[in-house]
Amino acid sequence: MKWMLFSPEIFYLLAALCFLLLSMTGRLHRRRDHHIALALAVAGVAVCVASLQLEGSLFSETYKIDLFSQVFKLLLSVGLALVVGICSELRGIQERYEHEVYLLLFPCTLATMLLVSSIHWLGVYVSLELSSYSLYILVALRKDWTQGIEAGLKYFLVGVFASAMMLFGMVILYGTTGTLDVKQLAQILPGLMSHAAVVVGLLLALSGFFFKLAVFPFHFWAADVYQGAAHQIAAYIATVSKVAAIAVLVRMVAMLGGSSDYFVHVLAVLSVVSMTVGNLAAIAQKDLKRLLAYSTVAHAGYVLIGILSMNPGGYAGAIFYAMAILVMKFTVFLVLVKVAWDGTNLEVDGLAGLHRRSPLLAMALMVALFSLAGLPPTVGFTGKFLIFTAAMERGHFALVLIAMINVVISLYYYLLMLRAAYLLEPQEQCSPLSLSAPIKLLAGALVVVMVAAGIFPRYLMDLARNAAQGLM
Amino acid sequence: MSFLIGTEAIAHVAFWIVVGLTFGGAVIAVFPRNIIYNVLGLVMALSGVAGLYLYLGSFFIALMQLLIYVGAICISIVFAIMLSRPLHLEVPKRSVPKVAMAAGASAIFFAAVVGVIFKSNWVPAPEQSGDWSVVTIGHLLLTRYDLVFEVISLVLLVAIIGAIVTAGYSRRFSS
């Protein structure tokens, strides 16, 4: 049964069609829709778990299913399920378009799944467009529609620019090699890596993913889009979309990167600039989502270090870091969604008094921030540790040093958030936050996962290593 | 013999005319302040590209270029212009620093690309790699590029939903 290989994708396609039909009925049943979406998203996780061990290829060898792709599909499905989990009250979204949120989230996840498996540049490009288009619209659905449209338009313009760059790079690659099939390119490219055209083509072709990951020259959208989008959508962009971008970058660099020094240098420069710009810009931010956006830019820099190490340890580190980003960032957004329950944007000072309003959320926020900053014993520390050791193995000492300095800078603004949550007194009396039991359970589980994966990372590390092994 | 030289010369002349059309169209598409001229320039540039495809011997793609880009996309741009802000209103002035920065950035990129083009030795493609008839393309679309073909339909679906949603906004915008 070859179609079994395609089961996660088929499942998400059917789920998307289900919401297409629901949206045509016109009536809004908020609770029912949310329950259906949650059930489908959780079932999607189950399908991805079931298909974890599948291996093979489809569509004339242009679509590869291996442990790497399946691990990432599992991560993406978990990310979607988490995001749908906080969609019970979509106050940031216009009421009449609440159907469309699920209708677009599912195809977008489908597209990210296609991305991690495609090994033909055309397939990669089209899946990237599908996921980007869904996100442009999701961003524009913000209740305060001038804000939403503005953010959506900014996202769209930068995105179109990046995909034009990507197409240009693909053209150069095709012009020099005569093929866009990544497998064939992997055989041809090592001999051609000394040619400037090939390196430039490859870098441009990857720029679509630099855009998704908000790496330096394509990071301009991040802050405005996070600020303009509804919290849940921003959470989705910060988690699922980033994980997919990391996956594609890891696969493409592992298969095509070869041993070009120039290529490594460019990636190193991008990484350093992203880290530094992200962290320095984050310090100046008042709005919580803008701050998170710049911290994402910085994290993209750390991930790039793992990727440019070009050794199995580096790839495994990047995969592990993708898992870590998913959990850490989501936890912060969970807190954000619950604190700013009316769907308006939240300033950092708006977290004031959180430890009294909801001790559980305050603790979740603390663990997530420690993890983002990379303090032991959290999952973020392990991720950074794996990446930095892999980079040291390849002798990128200066790069690791700069990254360490950046980690210290980032500690400052993470602690500012923590200070707001624990030490600042709220200006007006705030009532305690009432959380539903599932949300409490989710917050608790996330804390446990972040700490447990930090102390006992063995299982996840092995998974990441095995996935990376399959790439080489 | 002189006949052969004649056709070659004509081919050369045709090539440069097409290149001129493309570049001229691109310039018109960027510089004039009247957006209708920009669209017409785009039409010209895209027709020029279609001519280039024809020159490369790809009749089908040239036709598709005309049909899709010139025929559909430019027309929809014209529609979009018709439905948006009236043309007789004052257009905002170009700010000099922005123009300078844009020109600088494009110049750097152009120099880099030209440098790359001259530095690398391109492998000349064989006369025509394989058979590019409509039948072959159709077969490829339904076999090798099956997934791409299907995903594009999803992209279109999402784009249509997006168009409906954003059109809803603009209707409220005007009322």
Interface residues (C-beta under 8 A of the other chain):
Chain A: L13 L20 L58 F59 S60 T62 Y63 R96 Y97 E100 L103 L104 P107 L110 A111 L114 S118 H120 L122 G123 V126 S127 E129 L130 Y133 S134 Y136 I137 A140 L141 W145 I149 G152 I172 G175 T176 G178 H195 A196 A197 V198 V200
Chain B: A112 V113 G115 V116 I117 K119 S120 N121 W122 V123 A125 S129 T143 R144 Y145 D146 L147 V148 V151 I152 L154 V155 L157 V158 A159 I161 G162 V165 T166 G168 Y169 R172
